[in-house]
């Protein structure tokens, strides 16, 4: 799947080359050069993405090692908020509604915005997965 559009540009360029260069050998040589340029661009994009991820990981490690709870405790705090939100939505609210119904009462708690909550939680759990790898490798927090 070509999400960058580079492949479609290559296909278009290849068709144009076929029309410009009637000599098949010359057309193949130019197509090869176009393909090399495409590969170089894709590799550069992949390298930039990888470098960005490594830089973010370095920032995360410095942040997690900070002695201040306001810096190193931000992710755990947000995870606890997400955990409490999920518990309210899927445990507390249904049980309260059910319990109230047993006594002939009606309790309707407002629903939480699960789209935002799950987006935040899944992003954090992705980063938390890296911490699991650290624990398996023996890197302990102090």
Secondary structure, DSSP 8 states (H G I E B T S, - for coil): --SSSHHHHHHHHHHHHHHH--SHHHHHHHHHHHHHHHHHHHHHHHHHHHHHHHHHHHHHHHHHT-S-HHHHTHHHHHHHHHHHHHHIIIIIHHHHHHHHHHTT---------HHHHHHHHHHHHHHHHHHHHHHHHT----
